[in-house]
Amino acid sequence: MQESKGKAEPRPHVLTIEEKKRVTVTGVESVTAFSPQQISLALDNGRMTITGNNFRVTAFSKANGTFSADGAVTGVKYGSLS
């Protein structure tokens, strides 16, 4: 049996927005910033910024790589790791 060297495979990334009121993201490594108007997430393969109003984190699991928040979602922006 061979051991894999280097970084592990990135987890699959899925973004779900329900009726512009609830957001769920998988493949999340960490929450890098949070305010009622903006959420910044580090994904396994990049960054994501979610904008809106009245955000409230409802769940985050670093072990599972899942994140959920309620609020009025107005935009999503992806970025690179650099």
Residue pairs with C-beta under 8 A, 6 or more apart in sequence:
10 27
10 43
10 44
10 45
11 26
11 27
11 44
11 65
12 26
12 27
13 25
13 26
13 27
13 43
13 44
13 45
14 24
14 25
14 26
14 27
15 23
15 24
15 25
15 48
15 76
16 23
16 24
16 25
17 23
17 73
17 76
18 24
20 72
20 73
20 74
21 70
21 71
21 72
21 73
22 58
22 68
22 69
22 70
23 39
23 50
23 68
23 69
23 71
23 73
24 66
24 67
24 68
25 41
25 43
25 48
25 66
25 67
25 68
26 64
26 65
26 66
26 67
27 43
27 44
27 45
27 65
28 41
28 42
28 43
28 44
28 60
28 62
28 65
28 66
28 67
29 41
29 42
29 43
29 44
29 62
29 65
30 41
30 42
30 62
31 39
31 40
31 41
31 42
31 57
31 60
31 67
32 40
32 41
32 42
32 47
33 39
33 40
34 40
34 55
34 57
35 55
36 53
36 54
36 55
36 56
36 71
37 51
37 52
37 53
37 55
38 49
38 50
38 51
38 52
38 55
39 49
39 50
39 55
39 57
39 69
40 47
40 48
40 49
40 50
41 47
41 48
41 49
41 50
41 67
42 81
44 65
45 81
46 78
46 79
46 80
46 81
47 78
47 79
47 80
47 81
48 76
48 77
48 78
48 79
49 76
49 77
49 79
50 69
50 73
50 75
50 76
51 73
51 74
51 75
51 76
51 77
52 71
52 72
52 73
52 74
52 75
53 71
53 72
53 74
54 70
54 71
54 72
55 69
55 70
55 71
56 69
56 70
56 71
57 67
57 68
57 69
58 68
58 69
58 70
59 66
59 67
59 68
60 66
60 67
60 68
61 67
